[in-house]
């Protein structure tokens, strides 16, 4: 990840995690490239909050984390990220809260469904979404639900971003084409996008915002 796609100061905050042992808190840091979670004495890292991998050995505990190999699973994670929103008053920052569920594929809990829901704390109350399989789908609904005159000023709504035609993951696989703006605007269809793919500036998180947002 290039420095221009990373936060000047990593976003660090308390998060809520629920697993088979109940609900507890941890600390998660997001630098725009990697999510790092400190929880119950363990450290997990990943490029997306749904793919957090244990770093080192799990600490001995009567409440060990549920793992699929070294990947954390069987958990519900709730965290907040400040996002930029365009309003009638100009540019404002609001807290976006995400609730992510990652079941254990080997031992699924009834009623536990993979995916994420979002809530945006705007002036006058929260705007929320239903449960979605990825952050992009949830952000699309959130944009539809925000009050008139508001627009999310994030990479997910930027006119200079797109996903690979072959598909994308839960979060962080959004391509930025700000270095080839004119060529990108002229692209038509999947074939045209593929021909321009080598000119992408880098991959960004959907909730990120840069000065070249359009």
LINRALIN-V816212 format. One record per helix or strand of 3 or more residues. SS is the DSSP state (h for helix, s for strand). FROM is the first residue (numbers start at 1). TO is the last residue. If there is no record, write none. Layout:
<<SS/FROM/TO> <SS/FROM/TO>>
This chain:
<<h/3/5> <s/11/19> <s/22/30> <s/35/39> <s/42/46> <s/75/87> <s/90/102> <s/115/122> <s/125/128> <h/135/145> <h/155/157> <s/174/176> <h/178/185> <h/189/199> <s/202/204>>
